[in-house]
Amino acid sequence: MLTLEITDQAEADIKEIYLYIALKSYQSYAENFASKAFKTFDLLCHNPHMGTERTRSGKGIRFYPMDKVNIFYRVVNDQLQILRVHHSALDSDKLRLQ
């Protein structure tokens, strides 16, 4: 199993989505989103090749869809690095993934 590393940008993405959901909907929905995100990170640590390769975004970068967001990540040595958590309706080609 890989160890998990969440980049500062991915952490900011999660907080932004959490706050948006909490303000526009219910706190419990935001908590469900965060819980599901971290369960998905754990799943990816156990199965890092589940995600689709995304070579146009950089070497070794993959993404995995979770509800209405895409989780962008890569494996470096024995770590799974979560790079971004991005809403699937937004243009992901302009994301900074390094």
mmCIF file as gemmi writes it, N, C-alpha and C atoms, coordinates in Angstrom:
data_model
loop_
_atom_site.group_PDB
_atom_site.id
_atom_site.type_symbol
_atom_site.label_atom_id
_atom_site.label_alt_id
_atom_site.label_comp_id
_atom_site.label_asym_id
_atom_site.label_entity_id
_atom_site.label_seq_id
_atom_site.pdbx_PDB_ins_code
_atom_site.Cartn_x
_atom_site.Cartn_y
_atom_site.Cartn_z
_atom_site.occupancy
_atom_site.B_iso_or_equiv
_atom_site.pdbx_formal_charge
_atom_site.auth_seq_id
_atom_site.auth_asym_id
_atom_site.pdbx_PDB_model_num
ATOM 1 N N . MET Axp A 1 ? 0.838 -1.189 0 1 0 ? 1 A 1
ATOM 2 C CA . MET Axp A 1 ? 0 0 0 1 0 ? 1 A 1
ATOM 3 C C . MET Axp A 1 ? 0.88 1.248 0 1 0 ? 1 A 1
ATOM 4 N N . LEU Axp A 2 ? 0.45 2.251 -0.711 1 0 ? 2 A 1
ATOM 5 C CA . LEU Axp A 2 ? 1.166 3.518 -0.783 1 0 ? 2 A 1
ATOM 6 C C . LEU Axp A 2 ? 0.76 4.428 0.367 1 0 ? 2 A 1
ATOM 7 N N . THR Axp A 3 ? 1.659 5.324 0.737 1 0 ? 3 A 1
ATOM 8 C CA . THR Axp A 3 ? 1.305 6.345 1.719 1 0 ? 3 A 1
ATOM 9 C C . THR Axp A 3 ? 0.696 7.528 0.973 1 0 ? 3 A 1
ATOM 10 N N . LEU Axp A 4 ? -0.147 8.25 1.652 1 0 ? 4 A 1
ATOM 11 C CA . LEU Axp A 4 ? -0.896 9.347 1.047 1 0 ? 4 A 1
ATOM 12 C C . LEU Axp A 4 ? -0.229 10.689 1.315 1 0 ? 4 A 1
ATOM 13 N N . GLU Axp A 5 ? -0.117 11.482 0.259 1 0 ? 5 A 1
ATOM 14 C CA . GLU Axp A 5 ? 0.33 12.872 0.38 1 0 ? 5 A 1
ATOM 15 C C . GLU Axp A 5 ? -0.691 13.741 -0.355 1 0 ? 5 A 1
ATOM 16 N N . ILE Axp A 6 ? -1.212 14.729 0.323 1 0 ? 6 A 1
ATOM 17 C CA . ILE Axp A 6 ? -2.155 15.662 -0.289 1 0 ? 6 A 1
ATOM 18 C C . ILE Axp A 6 ? -1.439 16.991 -0.453 1 0 ? 6 A 1
ATOM 19 N N . THR Axp A 7 ? -1.322 17.456 -1.683 1 0 ? 7 A 1
ATOM 20 C CA . THR Axp A 7 ? -0.634 18.717 -1.929 1 0 ? 7 A 1
ATOM 21 C C . THR Axp A 7 ? -1.441 19.88 -1.354 1 0 ? 7 A 1
ATOM 22 N N . ASP Axp A 8 ? -0.758 20.992 -1.166 1 0 ? 8 A 1
ATOM 23 C CA . ASP Axp A 8 ? -1.438 22.193 -0.662 1 0 ? 8 A 1
ATOM 24 C C . ASP Axp A 8 ? -2.585 22.603 -1.577 1 0 ? 8 A 1
ATOM 25 N N . GLN Axp A 9 ? -2.367 22.496 -2.883 1 0 ? 9 A 1
ATOM 26 C CA . GLN Axp A 9 ? -3.408 22.885 -3.829 1 0 ? 9 A 1
ATOM 27 C C . GLN Axp A 9 ? -4.618 21.959 -3.735 1 0 ? 9 A 1
ATOM 28 N N . ALA Axp A 10 ? -4.371 20.663 -3.599 1 0 ? 10 A 1
ATOM 29 C CA . ALA Axp A 10 ? -5.482 19.715 -3.463 1 0 ? 10 A 1
ATOM 30 C C . ALA Axp A 10 ? -6.244 19.961 -2.164 1 0 ? 10 A 1
ATOM 31 N N . GLU Axp A 11 ? -5.519 20.262 -1.101 1 0 ? 11 A 1
ATOM 32 C CA . GLU Axp A 11 ? -6.173 20.575 0.169 1 0 ? 11 A 1
ATOM 33 C C . GLU Axp A 11 ? -7.051 21.818 0.035 1 0 ? 11 A 1
ATOM 34 N N . ALA Axp A 12 ? -6.54 22.82 -0.671 1 0 ? 12 A 1
ATOM 35 C CA . ALA Axp A 12 ? -7.325 24.036 -0.908 1 0 ? 12 A 1
ATOM 36 C C . ALA Axp A 12 ? -8.561 23.727 -1.752 1 0 ? 12 A 1
ATOM 37 N N . ASP Axp A 13 ? -8.413 22.839 -2.745 1 0 ? 13 A 1
ATOM 38 C CA . ASP Axp A 13 ? -9.551 22.43 -3.574 1 0 ? 13 A 1
ATOM 39 C C . ASP Axp A 13 ? -10.639 21.788 -2.716 1 0 ? 13 A 1
ATOM 40 N N . ILE Axp A 14 ? -10.235 20.883 -1.841 1 0 ? 14 A 1
ATOM 41 C CA . ILE Axp A 14 ? -11.192 20.174 -0.983 1 0 ? 14 A 1
ATOM 42 C C . ILE Axp A 14 ? -11.929 21.16 -0.081 1 0 ? 14 A 1
ATOM 43 N N . LYS Axp A 15 ? -11.182 22.082 0.513 1 0 ? 15 A 1
ATOM 44 C CA . LYS Axp A 15 ? -11.811 23.081 1.384 1 0 ? 15 A 1
ATOM 45 C C . LYS Axp A 15 ? -12.792 23.956 0.614 1 0 ? 15 A 1
ATOM 46 N N . GLU Axp A 16 ? -12.404 24.358 -0.588 1 0 ? 16 A 1
ATOM 47 C CA . GLU Axp A 16 ? -13.272 25.206 -1.408 1 0 ? 16 A 1
ATOM 48 C C . GLU Axp A 16 ? -14.575 24.489 -1.767 1 0 ? 16 A 1
ATOM 49 N N . ILE Axp A 17 ? -14.467 23.236 -2.172 1 0 ? 17 A 1
ATOM 50 C CA . ILE Axp A 17 ? -15.662 22.462 -2.522 1 0 ? 17 A 1
ATOM 51 C C . ILE Axp A 17 ? -16.516 22.231 -1.282 1 0 ? 17 A 1
ATOM 52 N N . TYR Axp A 18 ? -15.882 21.902 -0.173 1 0 ? 18 A 1
ATOM 53 C CA . TYR Axp A 18 ? -16.594 21.683 1.09 1 0 ? 18 A 1
ATOM 54 C C . TYR Axp A 18 ? -17.397 22.923 1.475 1 0 ? 18 A 1
ATOM 55 N N . LEU Axp A 19 ? -16.738 24.079 1.448 1 0 ? 19 A 1
ATOM 56 C CA . LEU Axp A 19 ? -17.426 25.318 1.832 1 0 ? 19 A 1
ATOM 57 C C . LEU Axp A 19 ? -18.559 25.661 0.866 1 0 ? 19 A 1
ATOM 58 N N . TYR Axp A 20 ? -18.336 25.441 -0.402 1 0 ? 20 A 1
ATOM 59 C CA . TYR Axp A 20 ? -19.383 25.706 -1.392 1 0 ? 20 A 1
ATOM 60 C C . TYR Axp A 20 ? -20.622 24.855 -1.101 1 0 ? 20 A 1
ATOM 61 N N . ILE Axp A 21 ? -20.4 23.558 -0.877 1 0 ? 21 A 1
ATOM 62 C CA . ILE Axp A 21 ? -21.518 22.657 -0.599 1 0 ? 21 A 1
ATOM 63 C C . ILE Axp A 21 ? -22.224 23.065 0.698 1 0 ? 21 A 1
ATOM 64 N N . ALA Axp A 22 ? -21.439 23.378 1.72 1 0 ? 22 A 1
ATOM 65 C CA . ALA Axp A 22 ? -22.017 23.742 3.018 1 0 ? 22 A 1
ATOM 66 C C . ALA Axp A 22 ? -22.849 25.018 2.92 1 0 ? 22 A 1
ATOM 67 N N . LEU Axp A 23 ? -22.393 25.983 2.127 1 0 ? 23 A 1
ATOM 68 C CA . LEU Axp A 23 ? -23.116 27.247 1.994 1 0 ? 23 A 1
ATOM 69 C C . LEU Axp A 23 ? -24.332 27.149 1.077 1 0 ? 23 A 1
ATOM 70 N N . LYS Axp A 24 ? -24.222 26.371 0.025 1 0 ? 24 A 1
ATOM 71 C CA . LYS Axp A 24 ? -25.301 26.275 -0.959 1 0 ? 24 A 1
ATOM 72 C C . LYS Axp A 24 ? -26.311 25.18 -0.635 1 0 ? 24 A 1
ATOM 73 N N . SER Axp A 25 ? -25.933 24.29 0.257 1 0 ? 25 A 1
ATOM 74 C CA . SER Axp A 25 ? -26.799 23.149 0.532 1 0 ? 25 A 1
ATOM 75 C C . SER Axp A 25 ? -26.841 22.904 2.041 1 0 ? 25 A 1
ATOM 76 N N . TYR Axp A 26 ? -26.359 21.758 2.461 1 0 ? 26 A 1
ATOM 77 C CA . TYR Axp A 26 ? -26.377 21.391 3.874 1 0 ? 26 A 1
ATOM 78 C C . TYR Axp A 26 ? -24.982 21.011 4.342 1 0 ? 26 A 1
ATOM 79 N N . GLN Axp A 27 ? -24.707 21.286 5.594 1 0 ? 27 A 1
ATOM 80 C CA . GLN Axp A 27 ? -23.426 20.92 6.205 1 0 ? 27 A 1
ATOM 81 C C . GLN Axp A 27 ? -23.189 19.411 6.079 1 0 ? 27 A 1
ATOM 82 N N . SER Axp A 28 ? -24.226 18.636 6.277 1 0 ? 28 A 1
ATOM 83 C CA . SER Axp A 28 ? -24.073 17.175 6.217 1 0 ? 28 A 1
ATOM 84 C C . SER Axp A 28 ? -23.658 16.716 4.82 1 0 ? 28 A 1
ATOM 85 N N . TYR Axp A 29 ? -24.117 17.399 3.769 1 0 ? 29 A 1
ATOM 86 C CA . TYR Axp A 29 ? -23.691 17.053 2.412 1 0 ? 29 A 1
ATOM 87 C C . TYR Axp A 29 ? -22.205 17.336 2.223 1 0 ? 29 A 1
ATOM 88 N N . ALA Axp A 30 ? -21.75 18.443 2.788 1 0 ? 30 A 1
ATOM 89 C CA . ALA Axp A 30 ? -20.333 18.787 2.704 1 0 ? 30 A 1
ATOM 90 C C . ALA Axp A 30 ? -19.495 17.746 3.447 1 0 ? 30 A 1
ATOM 91 N N . GLU Axp A 31 ? -19.968 17.327 4.598 1 0 ? 31 A 1
ATOM 92 C CA . GLU Axp A 31 ? -19.251 16.306 5.361 1 0 ? 31 A 1
ATOM 93 C C . GLU Axp A 31 ? -19.222 14.98 4.607 1 0 ? 31 A 1
ATOM 94 N N . ASN Axp A 32 ? -20.316 14.643 3.948 1 0 ? 32 A 1
ATOM 95 C CA . ASN Axp A 32 ? -20.35 13.422 3.132 1 0 ? 32 A 1
ATOM 96 C C . ASN Axp A 32 ? -19.35 13.501 1.985 1 0 ? 32 A 1
ATOM 97 N N . PHE Axp A 33 ? -19.265 14.676 1.342 1 0 ? 33 A 1
ATOM 98 C CA . PHE Axp A 33 ? -18.29 14.862 0.264 1 0 ? 33 A 1
ATOM 99 C C . PHE Axp A 33 ? -16.875 14.604 0.779 1 0 ? 33 A 1
ATOM 100 N N . ALA Axp A 34 ? -16.511 15.242 1.893 1 0 ? 34 A 1
ATOM 101 C CA . ALA Axp A 34 ? -15.155 15.102 2.435 1 0 ? 34 A 1
ATOM 102 C C . ALA Axp A 34 ? -14.869 13.654 2.823 1 0 ? 34 A 1
ATOM 103 N N . SER Axp A 35 ? -15.818 13.013 3.452 1 0 ? 35 A 1
ATOM 104 C CA . SER Axp A 35 ? -15.645 11.62 3.851 1 0 ? 35 A 1
ATOM 105 C C . SER Axp A 35 ? -15.431 10.725 2.637 1 0 ? 35 A 1
ATOM 106 N N . LYS Axp A 36 ? -16.241 10.926 1.618 1 0 ? 36 A 1
ATOM 107 C CA . LYS Axp A 36 ? -16.113 10.111 0.408 1 0 ? 36 A 1
ATOM 108 C C . LYS Axp A 36 ? -14.783 10.378 -0.293 1 0 ? 36 A 1
ATOM 109 N N . ALA Axp A 37 ? -14.339 11.631 -0.299 1 0 ? 37 A 1
ATOM 110 C CA . ALA Axp A 37 ? -13.05 11.961 -0.921 1 0 ? 37 A 1
ATOM 111 C C . ALA Axp A 37 ? -11.918 11.204 -0.233 1 0 ? 37 A 1
ATOM 112 N N . PHE Axp A 38 ? -11.898 11.221 1.093 1 0 ? 38 A 1
ATOM 113 C CA . PHE Axp A 38 ? -10.809 10.548 1.81 1 0 ? 38 A 1
ATOM 114 C C . PHE Axp A 38 ? -10.904 9.028 1.692 1 0 ? 38 A 1
ATOM 115 N N . LYS Axp A 39 ? -12.099 8.476 1.592 1 0 ? 39 A 1
ATOM 116 C CA . LYS Axp A 39 ? -12.238 7.042 1.343 1 0 ? 39 A 1
ATOM 117 C C . LYS Axp A 39 ? -11.726 6.695 -0.054 1 0 ? 39 A 1
ATOM 118 N N . THR Axp A 40 ? -11.975 7.592 -1.008 1 0 ? 40 A 1
ATOM 119 C CA . THR Axp A 40 ? -11.477 7.372 -2.365 1 0 ? 40 A 1
ATOM 120 C C . THR Axp A 40 ? -9.958 7.46 -2.395 1 0 ? 40 A 1
ATOM 121 N N . PHE Axp A 41 ? -9.363 8.385 -1.652 1 0 ? 41 A 1
ATOM 122 C CA . PHE Axp A 41 ? -7.905 8.467 -1.572 1 0 ? 41 A 1
ATOM 123 C C . PHE Axp A 41 ? -7.338 7.153 -1.04 1 0 ? 41 A 1
ATOM 124 N N . ASP Axp A 42 ? -7.979 6.601 -0.017 1 0 ? 42 A 1
ATOM 125 C CA . ASP Axp A 42 ? -7.53 5.334 0.547 1 0 ? 42 A 1
ATOM 126 C C . ASP Axp A 42 ? -7.642 4.212 -0.483 1 0 ? 42 A 1
ATOM 127 N N . LEU Axp A 43 ? -8.75 4.185 -1.212 1 0 ? 43 A 1
ATOM 128 C CA . LEU Axp A 43 ? -8.932 3.198 -2.275 1 0 ? 43 A 1
ATOM 129 C C . LEU Axp A 43 ? -7.814 3.307 -3.306 1 0 ? 43 A 1
ATOM 130 N N . LEU Axp A 44 ? -7.471 4.525 -3.692 1 0 ? 44 A 1
ATOM 131 C CA . LEU Axp A 44 ? -6.409 4.735 -4.678 1 0 ? 44 A 1
ATOM 132 C C . LEU Axp A 44 ? -5.037 4.34 -4.131 1 0 ? 44 A 1
ATOM 133 N N . CYS Axp A 45 ? -4.82 4.508 -2.835 1 0 ? 45 A 1
ATOM 134 C CA . CYS Axp A 45 ? -3.554 4.055 -2.231 1 0 ? 45 A 1
ATOM 135 C C . CYS Axp A 45 ? -3.405 2.541 -2.366 1 0 ? 45 A 1
ATOM 136 N N . HIS Axp A 46 ? -4.517 1.828 -2.282 1 0 ? 46 A 1
ATOM 137 C CA . HIS Axp A 46 ? -4.496 0.369 -2.42 1 0 ? 46 A 1
ATOM 138 C C . HIS Axp A 46 ? -4.51 -0.077 -3.882 1 0 ? 46 A 1
ATOM 139 N N . ASN Axp A 47 ? -5.055 0.746 -4.758 1 0 ? 47 A 1
ATOM 140 C CA . ASN Axp A 47 ? -5.217 0.404 -6.181 1 0 ? 47 A 1
ATOM 141 C C . ASN Axp A 47 ? -4.84 1.602 -7.051 1 0 ? 47 A 1
ATOM 142 N N . PRO Axp A 48 ? -3.575 1.961 -7.089 1 0 ? 48 A 1
ATOM 143 C CA . PRO Axp A 48 ? -3.187 3.217 -7.756 1 0 ? 48 A 1
ATOM 144 C C . PRO Axp A 48 ? -3.408 3.248 -9.263 1 0 ? 48 A 1
ATOM 145 N N . HIS Axp A 49 ? -3.601 2.103 -9.881 1 0 ? 49 A 1
ATOM 146 C CA . HIS Axp A 49 ? -3.793 2.092 -11.338 1 0 ? 49 A 1
ATOM 147 C C . HIS Axp A 49 ? -5.263 2.101 -11.735 1 0 ? 49 A 1
ATOM 148 N N . MET Axp A 50 ? -6.146 2.33 -10.761 1 0 ? 50 A 1
ATOM 149 C CA . MET Axp A 50 ? -7.58 2.405 -11.066 1 0 ? 50 A 1
ATOM 150 C C . MET Axp A 50 ? -7.907 3.609 -11.942 1 0 ? 50 A 1
ATOM 151 N N . GLY Axp A 51 ? -7.199 4.682 -11.726 1 0 ? 51 A 1
ATOM 152 C CA . GLY Axp A 51 ? -7.466 5.898 -12.481 1 0 ? 51 A 1
ATOM 153 C C . GLY Axp A 51 ? -6.969 5.813 -13.906 1 0 ? 51 A 1
ATOM 154 N N . THR Axp A 52 ? -7.502 6.684 -14.724 1 0 ? 52 A 1
ATOM 155 C CA . THR Axp A 52 ? -7.13 6.765 -16.135 1 0 ? 52 A 1
ATOM 156 C C . THR Axp A 52 ? -5.881 7.618 -16.299 1 0 ? 52 A 1
ATOM 157 N N . GLU Axp A 53 ? -4.944 7.14 -17.111 1 0 ? 53 A 1
ATOM 158 C CA . GLU Axp A 53 ? -3.753 7.94 -17.393 1 0 ? 53 A 1
ATOM 159 C C . GLU Axp A 53 ? -4.143 9.227 -18.097 1 0 ? 53 A 1
ATOM 160 N N . ARG Axp A 54 ? -3.431 10.276 -17.761 1 0 ? 54 A 1
ATOM 161 C CA . ARG Axp A 54 ? -3.7 11.592 -18.367 1 0 ? 54 A 1
ATOM 162 C C . ARG Axp A 54 ? -2.362 12.203 -18.777 1 0 ? 54 A 1
ATOM 163 N N . THR Axp A 55 ? -1.764 11.644 -19.791 1 0 ? 55 A 1
ATOM 164 C CA . THR Axp A 55 ? -0.427 12.044 -20.197 1 0 ? 55 A 1
ATOM 165 C C . THR Axp A 55 ? -0.353 13.499 -20.662 1 0 ? 55 A 1
ATOM 166 N N . ARG Axp A 56 ? -1.448 14.028 -21.177 1 0 ? 56 A 1
ATOM 167 C CA . ARG Axp A 56 ? -1.412 15.43 -21.627 1 0 ? 56 A 1
ATOM 168 C C . ARG Axp A 56 ? -1.249 16.4 -20.457 1 0 ? 56 A 1
ATOM 169 N N . SER Axp A 57 ? -1.504 15.922 -19.246 1 0 ? 57 A 1
ATOM 170 C CA . SER Axp A 57 ? -1.354 16.767 -18.063 1 0 ? 57 A 1
ATOM 171 C C . SER Axp A 57 ? 0.021 16.632 -17.416 1 0 ? 57 A 1
ATOM 172 N N . GLY Axp A 58 ? 0.788 15.674 -17.864 1 0 ? 58 A 1
ATOM 173 C CA . GLY Axp A 58 ? 2.123 15.483 -17.312 1 0 ? 58 A 1
ATOM 174 C C . GLY Axp A 58 ? 2.444 14.007 -17.144 1 0 ? 58 A 1
ATOM 175 N N . LYS Axp A 59 ? 3.703 13.731 -16.991 1 0 ? 59 A 1
ATOM 176 C CA . LYS Axp A 59 ? 4.172 12.357 -16.864 1 0 ? 59 A 1
ATOM 177 C C . LYS Axp A 59 ? 3.646 11.717 -15.579 1 0 ? 59 A 1
ATOM 178 N N . GLY Axp A 60 ? 3.042 10.546 -15.736 1 0 ? 60 A 1
ATOM 179 C CA . GLY Axp A 60 ? 2.591 9.771 -14.594 1 0 ? 60 A 1
ATOM 180 C C . GLY Axp A 60 ? 1.301 10.253 -13.947 1 0 ? 60 A 1
ATOM 181 N N . ILE Axp A 61 ? 0.66 11.253 -14.516 1 0 ? 61 A 1
ATOM 182 C CA . ILE Axp A 61 ? -0.554 11.796 -13.909 1 0 ? 61 A 1
ATOM 183 C C . ILE Axp A 61 ? -1.766 10.967 -14.332 1 0 ? 61 A 1
ATOM 184 N N . ARG Axp A 62 ? -2.61 10.695 -13.359 1 0 ? 62 A 1
ATOM 185 C CA . ARG Axp A 62 ? -3.846 9.948 -13.572 1 0 ? 62 A 1
ATOM 186 C C . ARG Axp A 62 ? -4.996 10.741 -12.98 1 0 ? 62 A 1
ATOM 187 N N . PHE Axp A 63 ? -6.206 10.39 -13.386 1 0 ? 63 A 1
ATOM 188 C CA . PHE Axp A 63 ? -7.368 10.978 -12.726 1 0 ? 63 A 1
ATOM 189 C C . PHE Axp A 63 ? -8.389 9.882 -12.458 1 0 ? 63 A 1
ATOM 190 N N . TYR Axp A 64 ? -9.163 10.108 -11.42 1 0 ? 64 A 1
ATOM 191 C CA . TYR Axp A 64 ? -10.198 9.17 -11.022 1 0 ? 64 A 1
ATOM 192 C C . TYR Axp A 64 ? -11.462 9.967 -10.735 1 0 ? 64 A 1
ATOM 193 N N . PRO Axp A 65 ? -12.579 9.646 -11.407 1 0 ? 65 A 1
ATOM 194 C CA . PRO Axp A 65 ? -13.818 10.383 -11.168 1 0 ? 65 A 1
ATOM 195 C C . PRO Axp A 65 ? -14.497 9.935 -9.87 1 0 ? 65 A 1
ATOM 196 N N . MET Axp A 66 ? -14.966 10.912 -9.115 1 0 ? 66 A 1
ATOM 197 C CA . MET Axp A 66 ? -15.727 10.65 -7.892 1 0 ? 66 A 1
ATOM 198 C C . MET Axp A 66 ? -16.912 11.604 -7.903 1 0 ? 66 A 1
ATOM 199 N N . ASP Axp A 67 ? -18.091 11.071 -8.108 1 0 ? 67 A 1
ATOM 200 C CA . ASP Axp A 67 ? -19.293 11.894 -8.219 1 0 ? 67 A 1
ATOM 201 C C . ASP Axp A 67 ? -19.067 12.989 -9.254 1 0 ? 67 A 1
ATOM 202 N N . LYS Axp A 68 ? -19.115 14.254 -8.849 1 0 ? 68 A 1
ATOM 203 C CA . LYS Axp A 68 ? -18.971 15.363 -9.805 1 0 ? 68 A 1
ATOM 204 C C . LYS Axp A 68 ? -17.588 15.998 -9.777 1 0 ? 68 A 1
ATOM 205 N N . VAL Axp A 69 ? -16.61 15.315 -9.21 1 0 ? 69 A 1
ATOM 206 C CA . VAL Axp A 69 ? -15.245 15.835 -9.21 1 0 ? 69 A 1
ATOM 207 C C . VAL Axp A 69 ? -14.3 14.797 -9.8 1 0 ? 69 A 1
ATOM 208 N N . ASN Axp A 70 ? -13.18 15.266 -10.278 1 0 ? 70 A 1
ATOM 209 C CA . ASN Axp A 70 ? -12.093 14.403 -10.727 1 0 ? 70 A 1
ATOM 210 C C . ASN Axp A 70 ? -10.927 14.583 -9.778 1 0 ? 70 A 1
ATOM 211 N N . ILE Axp A 71 ? -10.36 13.473 -9.362 1 0 ? 71 A 1
ATOM 212 C CA . ILE Axp A 71 ? -9.191 13.486 -8.485 1 0 ? 71 A 1
ATOM 213 C C . ILE Axp A 71 ? -7.979 13.249 -9.365 1 0 ? 71 A 1
ATOM 214 N N . PHE Axp A 72 ? -7.076 14.214 -9.389 1 0 ? 72 A 1
ATOM 215 C CA . PHE Axp A 72 ? -5.841 14.103 -10.165 1 0 ? 72 A 1
ATOM 216 C C . PHE Axp A 72 ? -4.721 13.705 -9.211 1 0 ? 72 A 1
ATOM 217 N N . TYR Axp A 73 ? -3.952 12.689 -9.599 1 0 ? 73 A 1
ATOM 218 C CA . TYR Axp A 73 ? -2.921 12.171 -8.713 1 0 ? 73 A 1
ATOM 219 C C . TYR Axp A 73 ? -1.788 11.554 -9.511 1 0 ? 73 A 1
ATOM 220 N N . ARG Axp A 74 ? -0.716 11.231 -8.801 1 0 ? 74 A 1
ATOM 221 C CA . ARG Axp A 74 ? 0.388 10.482 -9.394 1 0 ? 74 A 1
ATOM 222 C C . ARG Axp A 74 ? 1.053 9.669 -8.295 1 0 ? 74 A 1
ATOM 223 N N . VAL Axp A 75 ? 1.768 8.657 -8.715 1 0 ? 75 A 1
ATOM 224 C CA . VAL Axp A 75 ? 2.523 7.822 -7.793 1 0 ? 75 A 1
ATOM 225 C C . VAL Axp A 75 ? 3.993 8.195 -7.947 1 0 ? 75 A 1
ATOM 226 N N . VAL Axp A 76 ? 4.615 8.537 -6.819 1 0 ? 76 A 1
ATOM 227 C CA . VAL Axp A 76 ? 6.039 8.839 -6.798 1 0 ? 76 A 1
ATOM 228 C C . VAL Axp A 76 ? 6.656 7.982 -5.705 1 0 ? 76 A 1
ATOM 229 N N . ASN Axp A 77 ? 7.531 7.074 -6.133 1 0 ? 77 A 1
ATOM 230 C CA . ASN Axp A 77 ? 8.145 6.111 -5.221 1 0 ? 77 A 1
ATOM 231 C C . ASN Axp A 77 ? 7.052 5.346 -4.484 1 0 ? 77 A 1
ATOM 232 N N . ASP Axp A 78 ? 6.965 5.484 -3.186 1 0 ? 78 A 1
ATOM 233 C CA . ASP Axp A 78 ? 5.95 4.748 -2.419 1 0 ? 78 A 1
ATOM 234 C C . ASP Axp A 78 ? 4.828 5.653 -1.934 1 0 ? 78 A 1
ATOM 235 N N . GLN Axp A 79 ? 4.633 6.782 -2.626 1 0 ? 79 A 1
ATOM 236 C CA . GLN Axp A 79 ? 3.598 7.741 -2.228 1 0 ? 79 A 1
ATOM 237 C C . GLN Axp A 79 ? 2.576 7.955 -3.337 1 0 ? 79 A 1
ATOM 238 N N . LEU Axp A 80 ? 1.329 8.103 -2.914 1 0 ? 80 A 1
ATOM 239 C CA . LEU Axp A 80 ? 0.268 8.55 -3.803 1 0 ? 80 A 1
ATOM 240 C C . LEU Axp A 80 ? 0.081 10.032 -3.521 1 0 ? 80 A 1
ATOM 241 N N . GLN Axp A 81 ? 0.382 10.863 -4.496 1 0 ? 81 A 1
ATOM 242 C CA . GLN Axp A 81 ? 0.265 12.306 -4.339 1 0 ? 81 A 1
ATOM 243 C C . GLN Axp A 81 ? -1.046 12.778 -4.963 1 0 ? 81 A 1
ATOM 244 N N . ILE Axp A 82 ? -1.93 13.316 -4.126 1 0 ? 82 A 1
ATOM 245 C CA . ILE Axp A 82 ? -3.165 13.918 -4.626 1 0 ? 82 A 1
ATOM 246 C C . ILE Axp A 82 ? -2.794 15.333 -5.062 1 0 ? 82 A 1
ATOM 247 N N . LEU Axp A 83 ? -2.928 15.601 -6.355 1 0 ? 83 A 1
ATOM 248 C CA . LEU Axp A 83 ? -2.502 16.887 -6.91 1 0 ? 83 A 1
ATOM 249 C C . LEU Axp A 83 ? -3.629 17.915 -6.919 1 0 ? 83 A 1
ATOM 250 N N . ARG Axp A 84 ? -4.817 17.504 -7.349 1 0 ? 84 A 1
ATOM 251 C CA . ARG Axp A 84 ? -5.963 18.409 -7.432 1 0 ? 84 A 1
ATOM 252 C C . ARG Axp A 84 ? -7.251 17.606 -7.259 1 0 ? 84 A 1
ATOM 253 N N . VAL Axp A 85 ? -8.273 18.284 -6.775 1 0 ? 85 A 1
ATOM 254 C CA . VAL Axp A 85 ? -9.634 17.751 -6.718 1 0 ? 85 A 1
ATOM 255 C C . VAL Axp A 85 ? -10.476 18.817 -7.402 1 0 ? 85 A 1
ATOM 256 N N . HIS Axp A 86 ? -10.977 18.501 -8.588 1 0 ? 86 A 1
ATOM 257 C CA . HIS Axp A 86 ? -11.508 19.511 -9.492 1 0 ? 86 A 1
ATOM 258 C C . HIS Axp A 86 ? -12.884 19.114 -9.997 1 0 ? 86 A 1
ATOM 259 N N . HIS Axp A 87 ? -13.823 20.054 -10.01 1 0 ? 87 A 1
ATOM 260 C CA . HIS Axp A 87 ? -15.17 19.763 -10.484 1 0 ? 87 A 1
ATOM 261 C C . HIS Axp A 87 ? -15.106 19.344 -11.95 1 0 ? 87 A 1
ATOM 262 N N . SER Axp A 88 ? -15.815 18.291 -12.279 1 0 ? 88 A 1
ATOM 263 C CA . SER Axp A 88 ? -15.732 17.717 -13.627 1 0 ? 88 A 1
ATOM 264 C C . SER Axp A 88 ? -16.328 18.611 -14.712 1 0 ? 88 A 1
ATOM 265 N N . ALA Axp A 89 ? -17.154 19.584 -14.337 1 0 ? 89 A 1
ATOM 266 C CA . ALA Axp A 89 ? -17.741 20.483 -15.34 1 0 ? 89 A 1
ATOM 267 C C . ALA Axp A 89 ? -16.784 21.599 -15.748 1 0 ? 89 A 1
ATOM 268 N N . LEU Axp A 90 ? -15.707 21.784 -14.993 1 0 ? 90 A 1
ATOM 269 C CA . LEU Axp A 90 ? -14.75 22.848 -15.288 1 0 ? 90 A 1
ATOM 270 C C . LEU Axp A 90 ? -13.657 22.346 -16.223 1 0 ? 90 A 1
ATOM 271 N N . ASP Axp A 91 ? -12.989 23.256 -16.899 1 0 ? 91 A 1
ATOM 272 C CA . ASP Axp A 91 ? -11.927 22.926 -17.847 1 0 ? 91 A 1
ATOM 273 C C . ASP Axp A 91 ? -10.691 22.465 -17.095 1 0 ? 91 A 1
ATOM 274 N N . SER Axp A 92 ? -10.401 21.195 -17.181 1 0 ? 92 A 1
ATOM 275 C CA . SER Axp A 92 ? -9.237 20.653 -16.462 1 0 ? 92 A 1
ATOM 276 C C . SER Axp A 92 ? -7.945 20.782 -17.25 1 0 ? 92 A 1
ATOM 277 N N . ASP Axp A 93 ? -8.02 21.18 -18.522 1 0 ? 93 A 1
ATOM 278 C CA . ASP Axp A 93 ? -6.803 21.318 -19.328 1 0 ? 93 A 1
ATOM 279 C C . ASP Axp A 93 ? -5.926 22.48 -18.839 1 0 ? 93 A 1
ATOM 280 N N . LYS Axp A 94 ? -6.513 23.418 -18.101 1 0 ? 94 A 1
ATOM 281 C CA . LYS Axp A 94 ? -5.756 24.575 -17.636 1 0 ? 94 A 1
ATOM 282 C C . LYS Axp A 94 ? -5.252 24.412 -16.204 1 0 ? 94 A 1
ATOM 283 N N . LEU Axp A 95 ? -5.468 23.249 -15.624 1 0 ? 95 A 1
ATOM 284 C CA . LEU Axp A 95 ? -5.03 23.03 -14.246 1 0 ? 95 A 1
ATOM 285 C C . LEU Axp A 95 ? -3.51 22.967 -14.148 1 0 ? 95 A 1
ATOM 286 N N . ARG Axp A 96 ? -2.996 23.475 -13.066 1 0 ? 96 A 1
ATOM 287 C CA . ARG Axp A 96 ? -1.563 23.306 -12.774 1 0 ? 96 A 1
ATOM 288 C C . ARG Axp A 96 ? -1.444 22.06 -11.922 1 0 ? 96 A 1
ATOM 289 N N . LEU Axp A 97 ? -0.755 21.064 -12.456 1 0 ? 97 A 1
ATOM 290 C CA . LEU Axp A 97 ? -0.708 19.763 -11.798 1 0 ? 97 A 1
ATOM 291 C C . LEU Axp A 97 ? 0.685 19.372 -11.312 1 0 ? 97 A 1
ATOM 292 N N . GLN Axp A 98 ? 1.549 20.288 -11.161 1 0 ? 98 A 1
ATOM 293 C CA . GLN Axp A 98 ? 2.907 19.942 -10.724 1 0 ? 98 A 1
ATOM 294 C C . GLN Axp A 98 ? 3.157 20.253 -9.302 1 0 ? 98 A 1
